Amino acid sequence: MKTLIALKKLPIFKDATRFDILETKAEDLIFASLGTSLETVYGVFNLKSRKRSLILAIPDGEYLNLLNKSKIKIDKGHLTIKEPLILVKPGNEGTR
């Protein structure tokens, strides 16, 4: 809970000008983005807590999971997850 409270205080969460549900192909998965003109934070919410491989429309690169500070690599849109993720490019931790 403390992590979510801390995330809510980041500027991206109060300054966002758009929120988009990007994909809901499966009933137990939500892929969304929250952004400003300067940055975008992606949320991948796996609602069943089962490991799965996904291909998402997200730029390749290394991301930081704001929920647990782990690094996540996206290659050709491929991502394997088990728990929910909130991803941001390192250096843009929602603070601009």
Buried (B, 14 or more C-beta within 10 A) or exposed (E): EEEEEEBEEBBBBEBBEEEEEBBEEEEEBBBBBBBBEEBBBBBBBBEEEEEEEBEBEBEEEEBBBBBEEEEBEBEEEEBEBEEBBBBBBEEBBBEE
